[in-house]
Amino acid sequence: MRHLKMVVAVAESGSVTKAAAALGIAQPALTAQLNRIDRSLGGNVFVRDRFGARPTELGDLILRHARVLLPAMAALADDAERLVNGDVARGETVRVGITGTSLGGLFVNQLHIAIPGAEVTTAMPHLADDVASRLTRGTIDVGLVGMCSDVSPPSAGEVAWTRVCTDPMFVLIDEHHPYAGKPEVSLTELAEEQWLCVPSHSCLEECFVSACVRAGFTPRGMGEAEWTTAVDQVRAGRAVALVEPGQLDPPGAVTVPLAGAPLRRTHYLGWRHDADLRVDLEAVEGAAHRAHRDAVRRSPQYEQWLAMYGMLA
């Protein structure tokens, strides 16, 4: 199956070099594997020259079968994994995937309260698409994802999404910054700053640049940093960082609302359509809403912002 994947990758890219990059292996290693495949079949699968790689008649035959076998094997693996993972009593274990949201820890805490005695395990996929994929395969029961409000959650036939909440994005600045004591700060007032976001907010850079353009300027740049690195740079006065309002302020830095809420983040809860066979979905959804309530309560700046706009429940 590994050899078939290599053949398909070379055929789709038309180049051994490009296929090696897509497969995450060195080009000489892929070339050696292709030579081994040729020897085992008794003929060349590709014509390889300076113009790239093109399937031979034998290669076309291999590709026709590979494009049937590879999806079939993937389906077999998924079905087996789902069968094994489904062999757990309802409510005994809740497997949660979390990405792009600061509500994850609070959500897990609330799940322990909502489903007493359940073992709650967490996974941290890099993207919302990865959460949807794991939900589809049945390797997690529920997913909590945060996405820019202009972006919809990944569409997957077996996954249902429900909106938990929509929050404005705030900015984290050095506690000695000139705007640290203001109730709000506009994007234009921070136009000359170097900005940071954390990598799990995958769509945020594009949304941020669009918001800056609408505000009448082009940002100096948007860098990525994990949370500790971002905080260290903010405290040193070298950058400001986009953050969700429910996060606790680290020592030496403060969060300030962005005037007009030009950037918003929506949190979604997702599950497979048959998840209620394993999990109490009503309890899970209630836990997500209470997690957001806890995030608001621990953030004085967010409570003040909600009160200022008459939105505090």
Buried (B, 14 or more C-beta within 10 A) or exposed (E): EEBBBBBBBBBEBBBBBBBBBBBEBEBEEBBEBBEEBBEEBEBBBBEBEEEBBBBBEBBEBBBEEBEEEBEEEEEEEBEEEBEEBEEBEEBEBBBBBBBBBBBBBBBBBBBBEBBEEBEBEBBEBEBBBBBBBBBBBBBBBBBBBBBBBEBEBBEBEBBBBEEBBEBBBBBBBBBEBEBBEBEBBBBEBBBEBBBBBBEBBBBBBEBBBBBBEEBEEEBEEBBBBEBEBBBBBBBEBEBBBBBBBBBEBBEEBBBBBBBEBBBBBBBBBBBBEEBEEBBBBEBBBBBBBBBBBBBBEBBEBBBBBBEEEEEEE
